[in-house]
């Protein structure tokens, strides 16, 4: 029984190699409030977008994630609202979720803003039992429900200056239990949602009149898992074309590029070169992410 519970912990609710339960993105800094509800409306204009991410190309059942996101800023109330809907499929498991974010922005001197954010999160976990029956047989876990719907909450803070941004947040505060097995057998492990702690920052360095370099970092911590780090830099030319490189520690290198049409419509692409658990010598060692975003600028 313990072996089967570990199987579900490792495959059903883990989205990335390093034990992530929540959606991740190589172009996370383009997704608005993906990791921090306090950043909803931080740009002080409306944003809408979508992305698609595919990992381990060529391997049947590799993770695939689609996200639809958006945010708005209510100027008179100094409030940002936003959220995203996602669908994540990995082999026989699927997670569909909704995150809503509310942020209150406090203006500071020299154009800076301090923000407090709250999030509400709803997720449905599904298992395609037909894909597991052959290998797991009549295991008691497969006799339980094939779907679980759970809710949770999160909190975040953020500082946004004219050049510097930093924020911290925590998601899945309630740590809801999944309870896929509801029988009478004793269990040594139990699937549940775990808290995710985030720390992120970026700096806009204006090199000359037409070129801007934006270094960015992201730390993610989960209990009983290694500290995760993603860092890199993006170079923007005249707010028309951008390219970047980044590293996700112990996992992959990332190369990205994109264009902006009339400073409003963004098309971005990121290519992931995985090192572990798959390498360039393995079939399916690559990942792809495509992003479309529209900024409602005057």
Beta strands, then each sheet from edge to edge (+ up, - down):
strand 1: 46-55
strand 2: 64-74
strand 3: 79-90
strand 4: 93-107
strand 5: 113-127
strand 6: 147-160
strand 7: 164-171
strand 8: 196-206
strand 9: 211-222
strand 10: 228-237
strand 11: 241-248
strand 12: 252-261
strand 13: 265-274
strand 14: 286-296
sheet 1: 1+ 2- 3+ 4- 5+ 6- 7+ 8- 9+ 10- 11+ 12- 13+ 14- 1+
end
